[in-house]
Each structure stands twice: as structure tokens, then as C-alpha cells.
Amino acid sequence: MSKRLRGRSFWLTLLMDAIATKIIDDLDLPETNILWNTGGHFLILAPNLDAYRDKIGKIRRGINKRLLTRYGGKLFLALEHIPCNERDLTNFYSITKDLAQKTDRSKRQKFIDCDLQFEEMGENKKIEEHCIVCGRPLIEKDEAIDRKCDACKTDEELGQELAKAEYLMKGFGLKSKFNFGDIGIDIGYRLVPKDEDHKKLADELNRLGDDKAFVYRLNNTDFLDENLIKAHPNTSFGFKFLGNTVPIDDEGKVLSFEYIAQMSKGAEKIGVLKADVDNLGKIFAGGLKEEERSISRIHTMSSIFEIFFAGFLNRICERYRLYSVDGMDEETFKKISRRHKIRRLDLNDEEGSSKTLYELGKKNKDGAWTYLEEKDERAIEEEFGLKILRRVYKLYITYSGGDDLLIVGPYDTIIELAQDIRNEFKRFTCDNPDINISAGIAVVDPHYPISRTVELANKNLEEAKGFDERKNRISLFNDVIRWDLGYDEKDFETLFSVAKRLEENVEDKTISKGFIYSLLRMWRTTFPDLDDLSVEKQIKARLERKRYMPHLKYQLARNIKDKGKRESLQKSKGFLICQKSKIFEHIEKDVKSCMPWIRIPASWVSLRER
């Protein structure tokens, strides 16, 4: 399922690229006339002539007729155009806004110009089976044997090959299993895997002969090879950024969600993160003066977002990794644990075989654990006589580009990743207060249907964006909170820090797991009607309701494990008497102040300590 999900996302990316390429080819325009092609949207600049408009309409009707026949109305191309003159182009955002409205109207009138209302649809054939992935009826015996439709098998193959790809080839008439001839677009794509001397790419180009082709190096701007350019003068070379971080095994196969869930600490669950930029339209409209909203500036802003979401996001996700290590015995493990963060994970695959991987980290200047850089990995190898065989990434970028992303991974890693992405995004935008990002996280069992999980993550994202007009929030564990510290609200970073300290106290048996569960019960008793209140009343209720305080003190005395600390709390007549108690300091500072938002820290600890 993990391969199919990534493959389907990339297949849609290729489909949009193929359509845009066909349009500029039919209109005899250069590739530079494609202003952008990201996030399932492309924009092309073309002459405003009757012949061009007629060709665009013909392309739209032809593709949609085939999409309707091939996919039964589940896939539709909304392709529209709008006229403009030189003066209009000085406020290019206004043009794109009008075009977007016209496209949205087209989406509400799907297939209206396909003239298929009175034609026979389909054929009388026996349904042999149903696809176990998408549920589509299977009428071909070959499909019925595999119990998967051709589309789902293509998605799996594409997802698997994408994980190992270094180059993407594109060509008219290119013979490939990844082509769009069935919808009238004679364009094929091939993914060329990594190799040291580009021999595989050269072999693929030699098969093409003198045919025109495009070759893009993925996530690497060093794409020029003098020998290849001389040998293939009809081939255009370039590069593309693509969110392509994926966990793979020793044989290069994409790991399943069940395997990824085992990388979590405590509960074996996966998390799905969905995020996008807030108020992007307003950024384009209000971020520039009216006379400065030109094509070049709008295009530049769009390209900059693409660099972050399709390019730099890979570097962020690669920080979260495990290691396959040679030479790790018990004594070495203990030595490393005295100076570094280390965790041993024994993971089982679908076939029942076991693999031992290690999580390694270091302390940063603030004393918090963070990921290893390459120099740190080399230092550990030299100091402890180890050999790091390979890295195993924990995160699976299902989609990223334009201004949004969708990432799957171990639930706890996904939560840490959300904060990391937000911090890097603010750094990327120079802490511009008007450019923010909102996110939604869903935490589920790995066997839960991934399509439903994505819907849950999207629902949480919509709740984060709809909480108030400022947006700039994250939604998880049935709560919506700010990224930044607010005057009257706790922020995500504060609550996450509290969660980690509570987790440490449970691990060293200072407090019990029962205390964590009691915090959730206290919250439900104090704030049973919170979801029914307006935003203003919610915040007011969180700050003013204190009915949990007597129960909180009782639970402190009852659940703190250390006998001396427990007796100190039981004998105290008030909170101030116990301030010298280390455990009470953080209970008073953390739990008491964060109690209105305690669902997030308590849920984190309860999952991590299972």
C-alpha cells in the first residue's frame, strides 16, 4: 500500500506534466511558456488567437472523453483559458484569480462538453473479481488472477522504481509502461536508477536513437554531462526537485506501513501529516504592490515555495533515520549510551525475518537531543570501531510540492517532524509574520485504510485553518493549538516540551502511568462542552475553569512513586510549601499551567509508554 500511494501521487504529477507538454507541443510553444506546473496545477502563456483557443478546447474534450471511459468519471481535467492584454499583465495575480474562478466553475460542470449523454457506455462483460486495492471491477482474467487492476499495479511499480530513481526521462512516442497513450497523449516516461558513471542513463538514451527526449536529474542540480550532451544532441537536460524521501530495505524495496509503525516508541502506530501555506492567495495579492504583481514576481514567489516543499523538505525528512550497524555488541552499546542517544530496534518484516537497527542522536547546544550529521557519524565509527552500513529513513514523503505536503511515518516522528518543518519554514521565510503554515496530524493503526487516514489528516488540517482567521495552527489529538506562544494560549513547542518531561518522569518511575491517564479524565470532566463553544468562549473557559485543581493535588500525592516526595506532598497544606521538590516544580510549572491543553502532552506520553 505504501508503494501504491506514492506511485499514484507521482502518476498524477506525470499526467499533468504530459498534458502541459502536449499543449505546448500542439500550440508550437517553447517549454518556457509553462509558467508553473506544481501541485496538480499548471499555467501556460499562449497567444490569444482563435486557432489556439480551438486547439485547447479540442485537447480538453479529447482527454476528458478518454478519462471518462477509462476511469468512469473519477478523474477530470479542468482546463480553461482567459484573455488578457499587456496592461492586464501588470497585475498578474488578478488574472490568475479570475482564471482560478473559471476553473472552479468548470469542476462543477464535469464532462459537460464531451457529448456522451446519449451514447452507449461500456460493454456487457462478466466481472471476474474486484481489485483488492481500489475495488474496481476486474473483467480481464489476468487482472483477476492477481486480484489487482492494471492501474493499481502500475502505481505499485511506479512507487517502487521512484524510490531508486536518479533520472526521469520523457519523450514523445517513448515506449514505456508509464505512458498516457490510453488517454490520447503519446508521451512516455522512464525512471532510471542510480549508478556511479551514468551508464544506465546512457543505455536508455542509446535505445532512443535520434528521437527527441527530455532528461531530468532528480534533486541534483549537477545535471550536465559533456559526453552525454555530445552523443545525444536532440536530448534536453535539466533537473527537477521531487519529494522523494522513502524508507527502503537492504534490497531497495519500499517498507510497508506495518514495518514503519514498528519504528515508533511504545504503541506501534503511524502518523500522517498534511500541511500547507496559509492564505497563499492573500500573499500573492497583498504581499506585492499592485503595480508589482507581474508575471516574473508571481512566478518567482511560486518557484521559491516549490524549492522548499519539493526540494529542501527532503533534507529535513532525511534527518529522521535509523542505522544498520556492523560491530555493535552489548559493551559498545553501553559505551555509546553514556555519551549519545541510542535505541535498539528489532523490526520484523512481513515474512517473519528480524532486522536490528539503531537510532542514534546527539545533544545540541541547548541540551536537547538532535539528529547526527555526517561528521558525527564518522566520529562515532572511529571512536567505537563501528561500521555504519546504511541509513534507513523513517519518513515517507507521499506528496510534496507547490505549497503543501503529505508525509507518512512513525506517529512520534511525524509529530516531531511537524515542529521541525514549521521552524525551518519560518527560517526559510525570514520569520515573515504574514507567511505561515498550518498542519493536521492523524494517528492510526498501520492496518487502517490509508485513504481514510489521509481524510482524517485533511479534516484536522481544515480544523487548524478554520479555528480562527489568523490560522497558523496545528491540529492533533483532538485539539487545535498555535505554533507560537500567544498571550492567552499555550503553543505547540511548550506543550511538546512538557510532554517530553512527563515522559522522562514516567520512565524513571517518578510518576506513574495512572497519573497520566488521570490527567485526561480531569480534562474531560472540566471541559466536557469545549467543542460546542465559540473560539473566544473556548479560550475563556480554558483559562477560567479550575475545578480540576483539588483532584490534581490528590493525584499528585497518590501517584508520585518516591515515598519521601509523596509524604511531603501529603503533609503540605498548600502548593507553595512543596516548591523545593523537583518533581513538584515541574508539576506546578508544567501540568498546572498546561492543564487546559493537557490532551496533547498526556496523549503523547500514553502512546510512548505503552
C-alpha positions, 0 to 999 in steps of 0.5 A: 500500500505504501508503494501504491500511494506514492506511485499514484501521487507521482502518476498524477504529477506525470499526467499533468506534466504530459498534458502541459507538454502536449499543449505546448507541443500542439500550440508550437510553444517553447517549454518556457511558456509553462509558467508553473506546473506544481501541485496538480496545477499548471499555467501556460502563456499562449497567444490569444488567437482563435486557432489556439483557443480551438486547439485547447478546447479540442485537447480538453474534450479529447482527454476528458472523453478518454478519462471518462471511459477509462476511469468512469468519471473519477478523474477530470481535467479542468482546463480553461483559458482567459484573455488578457492584454499587456496592461492586464499583465501588470497585475498578474495575480488578478488574472490568475484569480479570475482564471482560478474562478473559471476553473472552479466553475468548470469542476462543477460542470464535469464532462459537460462538453464531451457529448456522451449523454446519449451514447452507449457506455461500456460493454456487457462483460462478466466481472471476474473479481474486484481489485483488492486495492481500489475495488474496481471491477476486474473483467480481464482474467489476468487482472483477476488472477492477481486480484489487482487492476492494471492501474493499481499495479502500475502505481505499485511499480511506479512507487517502487522504481521512484524510490531508486530513481536518479533520472526521469526521462520523457519523450514523445512516442517513448515506449514505456509502461508509464505512458498516457497513450490510453488517454490520447497523449503519446508521451512516455516516461522512464525512471532510471536508477542510480549508478556511479558513471551514468551508464544506465542513463546512457543505455536508455538514451542509446535505445532512443536513437535520434528521437527527441527526449527530455532528461531530468536529474532528480534533486541534483542540480549537477545535471550536465554531462559533456559526453552525454550532451555530445552523443545525444544532441536532440536530448534536453537536460535539466533537473527537477526537485521531487519529494522523494524521501522513502524508507527502503530495505537492504534490497531497495524495496519500499517498507510497508506501513506495518514495518514503519509503525514498528519504528515508533516508541511504545504503541506501534502506530503511524502518523500522517501529516498534511500541511500547507501555506496559509492564505497563499492567495492573500500573499500573492495579492497583498504581499506585492504592490499592485503595480508589482504583481507581474508575471516574473514576481508571481512566478518567482514567489511560486518557484521559491515555495516549490524549492522548499516543499519539493526540494529542501523538505527532503533534507529535513525528512532525511534527518529522521533515520535509523542505522544498520550497524556492523560491530555493535555488541552489548559493551559498545552499546553501553559505551555509546549510551553514556555519551549519545542517544541510542535505541535498539530496534528489532523490526520484523518484516512481513515474512517473519525475518528480524532486522536490528537497527539503531537510532542514534542522536546527539545533544545540541547546544541547548541540551536537547537531543538532535539528529547526527550529521555526517561528521558525527557519524564518522566520529562515532565509527572511529571512536567505537570501531563501528561500521555504519552500513546504511541509513534507513529513513523513517519518513515517507514523503507521499506528496510534496510540492507547490505549497503543501505536503503529505508525509507518512511515518512513525506517529512520534516522528511525524509529530516531531517532524511537524515542529521541525518543518514549521521552524525551518519554514519560518527560517526559510521565510525570514520569520515573515509574520504574514507567511505561515503554515498550518498542519493536521496530524492523524494517528492510526493503526498501520492496518487502517485504510490509508485513504481514510487516514489521509481524510482524517489528516485533511479534516484536522488540517481544515480544523487548524485553518478554520479555528480562527482567521489568523490560522497558523495552527496545528491540529492533533489529538483532538485539539487545535493549538498555535505554533507560537506562544500567544498571550492567552494560549499555550503553543505547540513547542511548550506543550511538546516540551512538557510532554517530553518531561512527563515522559522522562518522569514516567520512565524513571518511575517518578510518576506513574502511568495512572497519573497520566491517564488521570490527567485526561479524565480531569480534562474531560470532566472540566471541559466536557462542552469545549467543542460546542463553544465559540473560539473566544468562549473556548479560550475563556473557559480554558483559562477560567475553569479550575475545578480540576485543581483539588483532584490534581493535588490528590493525584499528585500525592497518590501517584508520585512513586518516591515515598519521601516526595509523596509524604511531603506532598501529603503533609503540605497544606498548600502548593507553595510549601512543596516548591523545593521538590523537583518533581513538584516544580515541574508539576506546578510549572508544567501540568498546572499551567498546561492543564487546559491543553493537557490532551496533547502532552498526556496523549503523547506520553500514553502512546510512548509508554505503552 
